[in-house]
Amino acid sequence: MLYAALCTDKPNALQIRLDTRPTHLAYLEELNAAGKLALAGPFLGEDGKPTGSLVVVEAETLDAARAILAEDPYAKAGLFATVEVKAWNWTVNKPGAAKGA
C-alpha cells in the first residue's frame, strides 16, 4: 500500500534542509532502489524556497511507513514541524498503468 507523508518544515529551518539535503537524497535513492519510494519532492513557498516535503512510500502498514519516514535524514535532523502520514491510492497517471484503463 502507498502512504503519503505531508511534511511541513519548522520556521526558519532552511539551513537545516540545505545542510541535510545530500544525505536525504541518498536515503531516497536507497528507498527507490529497494522499490519502496513512489515519489518525493519539496513544497515551495511564494518565494520559491522549500517549505516542506511530499514523500510517498510503499509499505505493508501505516506503522511500517512511519518507520521508513522516521529514518529520513530530514526527520532525524529535526527539520519538520509536522508530519502527517495517510494511506494513499494513486489513481490517475500512475506509472505503468494502461492508458484509458
C-alpha angles and dihedrals in degrees: 000000000000122000124194120210116202105197125187119199121233113254114275092009099125092113091055088053093048094046093048099040098097094054091041091054091046089053091050090050089053090051091047093050089051091051093246100112121078098172143328141183144140129274111232131217124222088271091058093248122128116266101171145331143260113210122175116194136180112235140152095236142008090255091052090050091050090050091053091048093047089061092058109115090230090058092045091050091055095244097142127078090188138009120191116188120195136171107255134197115208101214109158127047093001109170112252094019117128113255113250093014 
